Amino acid sequence: MKALEGVRILDFTHVQSGPTCTQLLAWFGADVIKVERPGTGDITRGQLRDIPNVDSLYFTMLNHNKRSITLDTKNPKGKEVLEGLIRTCDVLVENFAPGVLDRMGLTWARIQELNPKMIVASIKGFGPGDYEDCKVYENVAQCAGGSASTTGFRDGPPLVTGAQIGDSGTGLHLALGIVTALFHRTKTGRGQRVNCAMQDGVLNLCRVKLRDQQRLAHGPLKEYSQFGEGIPFGDAVPRAGNDSGGGQPGRILKCKGWETDPNAYIYFITQAPVWEAICDVIGEPEWKTHPDYATPPARLPRLNEIFGRIEQWTMTKDKFEAMDILNKYDIPCGPILSMKEIAEDKSLRATGTVVEVDHPTRGKYLSVGNPIKLSDSPSEVVRSPLLGEHTDEILREVLKYTEEQISEIEASGATGAAPRMAAE
């Protein structure tokens, strides 16, 4: 049995943040009914297409395991269907602009009237405050949540990350909120609202930088490179390049072949318990007892020198050779893997972290699988739905409409489907 089998989700989400949330719930077995506009559907179906006239990878990789119904919610028949779905679903998930749900007539009071057990889960850019009505995208969230100001090198501009911590990160937060509300409902019998702001989600992922902001009031951040360079700190947490965000200093270092391979690098952490092993590996055994290097406090002002010497060693090995050697001594390290290397990684495919999916119009493509593994509830990745593919099925199976009622809905134009012929 799937972990969320029996839970039905009414999915009003689009683009990335909301679909990330509902896809995760679908992977765990929830029946996710994606409501889309007739004729166009989720805007990402047509964005960044690599093959003409088929759903884009942007869409397919965010909408696995879902069913699609096309519905014009402004059409009286469409609104009737929508309210029927609200009555029968457990959770409504949306990431519309602020106020859209209310303008559709789906205020919290109205939803509660239709289904007191309904959980309404929303993603917005900002929480209540000066910017709550602003439209927010991934990079805006990274900037407003503190990530960009602390990412990059000290002498360069703020940078956004390659990881979609604003969109997908907030979607993951919302999924946890939904599951928590479902558990709470088992005790109270009532639904509730679940809200996640993208700014809040990014800040939650940047908590170590908020930690450092408070430490800064009591003195310099000694594990940051600029401390060893004698550069004064300002009043805000600076950008720290590839320094470690934790208590153990770390850097990205060049490996053999870096001149031609942009990913010939390794991340190396000088963890205190294995310092002596590091000294032996890089050929500096005297550093184990030298007062300038023997203790973590003594090493902090000399990190540039220390990592420079370690890099002399890593440049004689390719990143995988270095990994093999360092792992023998439990020295924390990790290769910089390109997306090509990740796509071809056999272990990631074996665990279902990377999966190959077959699509009726696109053909085979790679996607991510469920990153959360449950021992008794394995996840299966099913292709994304075609636009409106399950409209009749949902009307028939979920709402128990008769064939005559389905024909009436189609004739009204509420689903965008062509009316049935009389012979049917």
N, C-alpha and C positions, 0 to 999 in steps of 0.2 A: 504493500500500500504506500502511495506517495504521501509525504508528510502533510501537505495541504489539500489532499483529496477531499472533495465535498465543499470546499470554499469557492465561491463564485465572485469574480472581480469584474466590475464594469469599468472598462479602461477608456477614459476620455483624454489620454495623454498623447503627446506628439513630440517629435524631434528626439531628444536624448535623455533628459533627466527622468521624466515620467516613464517612458518605455523601459529604461534600465530597471526601475523598480518593479514594474508589472511583469517583465520578463523573468526576473528572479523568482517572483511568486509563482509564475507559470512553470518554471523549472522544478519547483518543489511540489507541483501537482495541482495548483489552483486552476480552475476553469476561467481563463481570462478572455473576456469578450471585448474586443477592440471596436469602438464605435468610430466610424469614419464617414467623411463627407462623400456623398455619391459623386462619382466621376473623377475625383482627385485624391481623396484619402489623405493620409499623413503626408505632409509636405516632403518628408525625406524619401518617399518612394521615387521621386524624380530628381533628387539632389545628388550631385557628384556621381552621375552615372558613368560607368565604364563600358557598359554594353547598351546600345540603343534599345529603347522601348521595353525594358525589363526593370523590375524593382531594383533600386540601387543597393549596394552593399551596406550603405548607411542605414537603410531601412531593415534589410533582412537580418543584420547582425544584432538588432535591438528588439526584434519582435518574434522570436522563436516561441513555439508552443502556444500560440494564441489563436483565437478564432476572430474573423473579421465580419462585421455587419455594417452595411452602408445605410445611413439614416439621415434624412433631412429633418432636424429637430424643430424647424420652424413650420413644417407641414403638420396640420392637425393630427393626421394618422401617425406621422412620425413621432409626435409628442406623446401620443397614446402608447406607442410601442416603448418609448423611452421610460415612461412612468411605470409600465409593466415590468421593465427590466429592473428598475429601482426597487420595486416591490419584492423581486425574487433574488436579487444579488446581496452579497454580504458587505462589499466594499466598493465605493466609488473613488477612483483615483483620477486627479486632474492636475495639469500644469498650465492652465490658461493664464492669460494676463489677469491682474487683479480686477474683480468685479464681473467677469464674464459669466460665471456660473449663476450669479444673482440675476443678471440680465436675461438669462435663459429661463428664468422663473424657478430655478432650482436653488432657492434659498435654503439655509439650514432648517428653518421651520417647516418649509414645504417637504423637504426630504424626510424629516422626522415624522411628518404626518403620513407620508406614504409608507415609510418603513422605519419604525423606532429603533430597530437593531442595526441600521445601516451605519457603517463607518465611512466618513468622508475624509479622504487623505489628499492633501494639496502641497504642491511645491511652488514657492514664490521666490523671487529674487532676493527681496529684503523682508525682514519682519516689520512690525509696526514701528513707525518713526518717520523721519524726514523723507526717506526714499522708498517707502512701501509701495508707491504706485509706479515705480520705474521698471522698465523692461530690462531684463538681465540675461546675458549670454555667458557662456563658459569663461571667457577671459575677463569679463567684467567681474564675475564672482571671484575669480582668483585675485584680482586687484583689490576688491573691496574686502576680501576676507583675510588679508594680510600675507598671502602667499607671494605675490609678485614683489613686494617691497623687500622681502627677505631671500629672494632667489636671484642668482646671478653673481657676478664678481663685483667687488667693492668699487672698482673704478669704472664700472659699466652701468647701463640703465637697468631698471627692474625687468625681470623676465617672467613670462608665464611658463608653466610646465607642460611637458608632452602628455602627462597623465591628466585625464579629464576629471579632476577633483571637484570641479564646480557642478557639472551635470551628472556624471555617473556617480560621483561621490555622494551627492545629495540624494540621488535615487536609492542608493544603498541605505542611507540613513532613514529614508521614508519607509523602506521595506521593513526595517526593524520596528519602526513605530506602528505600522499596520499589524504586524504579527503580535506585538505587545497589546494593542487595542483589542485584537481578536481574543487573546487570552483573558483580558480583563472582562470582555463581554460574557465569557463563560461563567463569571461570578455575578455579574450585575444584570445580564440580559439586555443591556442597552448599548447602542452605538455611541460613538463620540467623534470629534474632529481631531485629525492628526495633521499638524502643519510643520513643514520643514522649509526654512529659508536657505537659499544657496550661500549667502554670506555666512550664515551660521555654520553650515556644513563645512565650508572651507576653513573657517576659523577653528573648528573642532579638530581638523586634520593638521592645523598649524600650532597646536597647543604648546609644543616645545619652544616655539618662538615667543609666545606670550610668557612662558616661564622665564626665558632669557631677558625679556623686557623688565621683569621685576628684579632679576639678579643684577641687572645693569645699574640699578639704583644703589647698589652696595659695592660697586667696583667693576673693573674691566672683566670682560669675558675671556678668561685666560686660554680656553681651548680654541678660540678663534685665531686664525693666522695673523691678523693684524696686531695682536698682543705681542707676538714674538718679533714683529717688525718694528715695534715701538711707535705704532700709529695710534693716536688717542681715539677713544670712542666718543661718539656723539650722544644725543639723548634718546636715540631709538636703536633698536636692534639692526645691525648692518647686514648687508649681503655678505655671505661668507664663502662664495665659490663652492667647492666640493668638500669643504670641511664637514666633519661628522656633526650631526645634530645632537649627539649624546655625549656622555662623559668620556668616551674613548675616542681620541683623535683619529680621524680617517681622511684619506684623500683618494682621488682617482689618479692613477699613475700610468705612464706609458709602458707598453710592452713591445716586444720584438715585432717589427712590421708596422709600427705606428705611422711611419712616413707615407705609406700608401693606403693603409687600412684605417678609415676614420673611427673604427670601433676596436682597435687593438689596444685596449686599456683594461685595467683591473682596479677594483676598489679594494683598498688595503687599510686595515684598522690595526693600530698599534695598541692592542689590548694589554693591560698591565700584567696579567698572569702569564702571558706567553712572551714577555719582553726578552727574556734570555734566549728563547728559541729564535726570535727574530734576529737578534745579534749574531747568533751562530750562522743562520741561513745567509745573511747578507755579507758575512765575513768581517764583522766588527766585534769580536768576542770581548775586547777590552771595555766596550761600552756597558757591559753587565755590571761592572764595579766602579766605573769612572763617575765621580760626583756630579758631573754635568749631564749624565744620561741615566743613572741607575734608578732614579725614582720618577714617578709621573710629574710631580711639581717641578723637578729640575728640567724635565724634557719640554715643558710647555713653551718656554721662550725660544726653544731651538727646533720647533717643529719643521720649519722650512728646510733647515739643514738635514734633519733626520729623514724627512720624506724624500729629499733630493738624493740622499745616499741609498735609500731603499729603491728609488726609481732606477738608479744605476744598475741594480740587480735585476729588477723586473724587465728592463729593456733587453736583457740577454735571453729572455724566455718569451715564448708566445703565451697568451693569457691562460690557455688550458694547461700548458706545462707548469706555469707558475701556480695555478690552482692545485694541481696534483702534489706539488712539493709542499706548499703551505698547509694544505689540509692534513698532512701527516703529523703536523705539529699543532693542530687545532688553532692555527692563526686565522682569524676571521678575514675573509676575502670573497670577492665575487667578480666574475667576468662581466664586462660590458657587452651584453648580447644585442645584436641588431634584430630588427623585426624579421629579417630573412632567416636568421639563425633560430629564432623562437618558432617561426612557422615550420621549420624542418626538425625541431627537437622531438626525438622519439619518445622521451619520457613524458613530455607534456601531452602528447597524443595518447599515450598509454593510460594516463590518468583522466582523460577527458577534459583537460584544461584547454586544449586546442582540439577542435573537432572538424571533420569534413561533413558537409551537409549537401544533400542533393535537392535542387530546386527545379520545378517543372519548366520554367522559362529561362532561368539563369544557368542551369547545370550545376556542377559541383563547385563549392567554394569553401574556404576555411573560415571558421568563426571561433570565438571563445566559447567555452562551455561553462558550466556552473563552477565557480571557484570554491564553493562551500560543499564539502563532501559529508554526507550522512551515511552511517554504516547500514542502517535498515531501510533507507529511503533513497535509493540511487536515482540520479537525475538522467533524463533522456532528452536530447536536444532534437526537437522536431522543427522542420522548416517553417519560415514565416508564412502567413496566409496571403493569398492573392486578394486584391481589393474586393470586398463584399463576398468572398468565397463561401462564407457560412451563413449568409443572411437567411435563406429559407430554413436551414437546419436549426438556427437559433429560434426563429419564430415558431417552428413546429415543436422542437424538443424542450425549449426553455419556457416559452410562453404558452405552449399547448394550443396554438392557433390551428384552425382547420384549413384545409386547402382553399376553401371558399374565402376565408378571411385573408389568407396570404394573397390571393388574387386581388382582393379589394385594396389591400395596401399597395401592391405593385401598381395597380391602376391609378392610384392617387398620386404616384410619383414619389412617395415618401422614402423609398429605398433606392430610387434611381434605376431600378431594374425594368426591363421591357415588360409590358403587360403580357400575361399568358394568353395563348390562343384558346379559342372556345373549345377546341378538341381536347385540350388538356383538362 
